[in-house]
Structures are given as C-alpha cells and as structure tokens.
C-alpha cells in the first residue's frame, strides 16, 4: 500500500508537474516606434560613474496618448516597454493618481510628454537609441 502512495507522490512531483505549475505569465507590452518619438529629443547620457547610461526622449502627441492609453488599460499590472531589440524588465504600470500626493499626474505629464530609461549598459542604451530613431 505504501508503495502506491510513493508512486503517486512521485508522479505528482514530476518535473512536468512542476513546470506546469510554474508556467510563465504573459506580461502586456507596448512597442515604441520612431513615429511615437520627437526625433530631435532623443539623448543618450552617462548616468553614473560606473559605466551606466540613460536614454531620454519626448513623445509626439500621438505617442504620448498611446502610452497613457496603455498605462490606463494596465494600471497596477506588470508591463514591459519594447524599443527595437530592447525590452524593459517587468514593472508595475502607474495608476491615474500619484499615491503620495493623490493628484492626477497624467494632466501634467501630457504637457511634458517625456520619458527615460536609466541604469542601462552601453550596448542596451545604443539599442534603445537605434530603436527610437527613424530607420
């Protein structure tokens, strides 16, 4: 009888069962293109003294609205941003209200329409710049 329980236990803990239980979740992503970005706003800068970089840019009105729509649809969820061959690690999309001030940050942001990726390795920063620029 114990032999059957051991066989059942082994079957339930087989690698296939473990893999099914840990299947990767699907994370929503938005792909930025050159049409979303004001081309002369793209800047790559050294971010720190240890060789990391930042890439900064401004969105076009259409690109900014796409981002707001994406964030709004996925507020509080893990999301990614794709640019060319670069993809951000998953992060939680912002909600409409700033959790500290309880103000609608989007009204101010849509006036500036800026964004940036920070703490990038030089190769990743180059990939982001290439992905944001017109082909």
Buried (B, 14 or more C-beta within 10 A) or exposed (E): EEEEEEEEEEEEEEEEEEEEEEEEEEBEBBEBBBEBBBEEBBEBEEBEEEEBBBBBBBBBEEBBBBBBEBBEEBBEEBBBBBBBEBBBEBEEBBBEEEEEEEEEBBEEBBEEBEBEBEEBEEEBBBBBBBBBEEE
